[in-house]
């Protein structure tokens, strides 16, 4: 589920970056060339991580490395959100921090709950 959700999220950012960005960033900045370029980069990252997690699970192999990489990427996003690198409103920032922190913890739990 974690891999599939991340893959779909990533593909959404690759194919439709502006509408996806407007979820967090409702003003016109979501349509600018820099914002859409960064969104596509984020989308590529998440699509690859999601595909890696899914492939490992479907092959019945350990997905630990993929989950740790995904948790690291999400932790970096949390740091950027905390440092006000993104122009989010207060409510959006709070929801992003809470959701991101929970997602990082979930991925770490899943990574270390696997048998070697």
Buried (B, 14 or more C-beta within 10 A) or exposed (E): EBBEEBBEBBBBBBEBBBEBBBEBBEEEEBBEEEBBEBBBEBBBBBBBBBBBBBEBBEEEEBBBEBBBBBBBBBBEBBEEBEEEEBEBEEEBBEEBBEEBBEBBEBBBEBBEEEEE
